[in-house]
Amino acid sequence: MRHGGRTAARPTAGRIRPGALGCYSVAMSLSLVIFDLDGTLIDSAADLAHALNGVLADFGAAPLTVPLVRGMIGDGTSKLVERALAARALADADLADAHRRFMQRYAAEPLRATTVYPGVRAGLAQLRARSLSLAVCTNKSVQLARTILERLELTDFFARIIGGDSLPYCKPDPRVLQALLASFAVTAHDALMIGDSEVDAATAQAANVPMVLMRYGYRRGPIEQIPCLAALEHFALLPQLIAALPD
């Protein structure tokens, strides 16, 4: 199977790692599943790269490849633009101006090439059928996240969507997850975080929320260095994993 110019690995569960690095207990009464967006539910790297390269062109710089941009994603759009400028030695560029240009371009065309990862729609439907509450926690602006989810017909799966500008803090600050837990009146032992990166793992670990890592996303380092309950090759395996969790 090919996706986003890459050949997807044969779906396997990878290593199921209960209590990875001693961080988590797998005993839980699960009622809430919290999802990252980019790199977990959707592959948006090509559109992010397109908007970034428009900004770089404004400054007379060469474009970045999509694989290079993948490694820059995860800490919000301001950090993404900062990393792109640094990659092209544009230290004197005005970051605020560059970020404004990026947001104008990206908001105008957020779905030129963005796709939903294989298995996501069916997997979300299975989790909803289990009467689980689902939420999105992203560092994207909440309005842009809502627009993308609506156009991709994913909004109805989620009871709440938290963006990078929804609260005074965002990932990896654990308070963003703690605020979500409070809004559903649940504890960390009732929730599960699904993400793809070191940022998601750091957020979940700091909030004491177990995390499942999606291997296909935008992580920067080795999987073995990311604390997680399990690392999955394919989203379709997630409902199986959740069904197997002990109560």
N, C-alpha and C positions, 0 to 999 in steps of 0.2 A: 504494500500500500504506500502511495506517495502522498505527502502532505507538505505544503509550503516549500516545495523544492527539495524536501528531504525524504528519504526512504524510512518509513516507520519500522521499528523493530517488531519482531513477532511478539504479540501480547503475552506477557508473563507477569506473575506477581512480583518478580524480583525476590529480594529477601524480606520476609516479614520479620520485623525487628521489634518485638515487644520491649518496652522500657529502654529504648535505644539510649546509650550513654548514661543510663540510670536516671533519665529525666522524667519519665512518665510511668504512671500506672495504667494498665489496660482495663482495670475494673471500672466500669462506668455505667450510668443509666442514660444512654444517649437520647437527646431530644432536639439538639440544634447542631446543624452542620454549616460551617462558615467557609466560604470559598474566596480565594483570591480570584482575580479576573484575568489579567494578561499572563499568558504562559500556563494557565491552569484550565480556564474555560475556553479562552479564545487565543488564536495565534495572530497577534496584531503587529508583529515586528516589521513587516514590510511597509505598513502604513506609517508607523512611527519613523522608519528610515526615510520614507518619501518626504515627510514633513521636515525632518532634520536636514536632509540634503537641500531642500529649498532654502532653508536658513543659511546653510554653509555657502550656497551659491551666491546669496546676497553679500556675503563677506569675501567672495572671490576664492573660496576654498574648494578642494576636491571633495566629491561625495564619499560617504561611508558605505561599506557593504552591509547587507542585512545581517550576516553572521556577526559582524563586529558590533552592530547595534544591539543584537540580542544580549550581548554581555554587558550592556549599559543599562538595561531595563531593571526596574524593581524598587527604586527609591523616590518615585515621583518624577513629574515632567521637568521640574527645574533642575534636578540633579542629572537627568538624562541630557538636557541641553548643555549643562556645564561639562559633562564628560565628552560630548561631541565636539565642543569648542576646544577642549584640551587635546583631543585626538588630532586636531588640525592646527595645533599650536597657535590658537587665537586667544591668547591670554589677555590681550588688550580689549577684546570685544566686550560690549556692555551686556552682561548676562540678562538683566531685566528686559532689555530691548530684544535680545535674541529669543528669550522665552516667550515674549509677547508675539513675535513673528511666528514662532513654532506653533503656539496655541491657535493662532488665526488659521494657519495652514491645516493643522490636524483637525480642528473642529469643522472645517469646510469639507474635508474628505476623510472621515474616520474609517470608512468601509470600502475603500478601493480594492483591497486585497485581503482584508481580515476575514478569517473563517472560524467557525466553531470546531473545536477538536473532535475527532471521531469518538462516538460513544457518549458524548456529553448530554445530548437531549434525552436519549433513552435512559441514561444513568440517573439524571435528575428526576425523571418521571418515576423511576423505581423508588427513589428515596422519598419522594412525596407520597407515593402509595403506601409507604411504611409509616405515614403520619409524622414524619420528621419535619421540623421547621428548617428552612434554608435561608441563608443570608449571604450577601457579597460584601467583602471588605477589601477595597482597592485604594491605591494611592492616586488614582485618576480623580479628576474633579467629579463630583457626584452627578452633575447634570450631563457631562459627557459620557459617564458610565451608563446612566439611564438611557441616553439616546442610543448608544451602541447595543445595549441589551434589548431595547424595544425593537430596533430594526432587525436584529437577529432572532426575534421572537422568543426571547428567553426570560423576559421580565416576569411573567406570570408564575414562574417557579419560585420566586423569592419573596419572602415576607418583608425583608428590609435590605436596602442597599446603602452602604456607608462609603463615602468617597474621601479623598485626601483633604477636602475642604469642608467636610461635614462637622468636624470637631476641631478644637484648638490643637490637636495632635493627630499624628497618623503613624502608620507602621514605620519603624519597628517599636514604637512606643506601646507598651502592653495595655495602656489605658483605652486604646481604641477597641480592643477585644473585650476588655472589662466593661466598657460602656454597652457593647452589643449584648453581653451576657445579662447585664442589668435590665436592658430593654425587653428581654425575653423572660426575665425572672428565673434564670437558671444559674447554676454554678459552673466552674471550669470542668468539673467531673461529668457534667451533662452535655458537654460540647466537644466538637472535633473540628480542627482546622484543616483545610485542604489547600495546599499551595505548591509552589514549584521552585522556591528560591531560598537563599540564606536569610533574606529579609523576613519572609513568612515564618521560617523556622525560629528566628530570634524573637519575633513577636509572640508566637505561640508559646515558646519555652518560658519567656518572661511572665506570661499570663498564666502559666501552668495548664495550658490547654494542649492536649495531645494533637499531633499533626501527622497527616499522611502527605508524603512528597510525591508529586507527579514527575517522573523522570524526564519527560519530553519537553519540559519548560525552559526557563531562562536562568537557571542556576549558573554560578560562575566557577565553582570549585567541585571537587570530588563528592559524590553522593555520600561516601563513608564519613565525611566530615560534617554532615548535616544531621542534627538530631531529629529523628522522626520515628513514629510508630511503625510505619511501613513505607516502602518505596515502590510505586507501581508504574509499569510501562504504559498502561492503557487505562483510560477513564472507565471503561466497561467493567473493570475489575473492582472498582470502588464499592458498588452495592454488595458484592460478594464478601468483601472484607468487612464491611459494616455489619452484615448479617451474622458474621462469625464472631464479632466482639462479645466477650462475656458481659453479662449484666452485673 
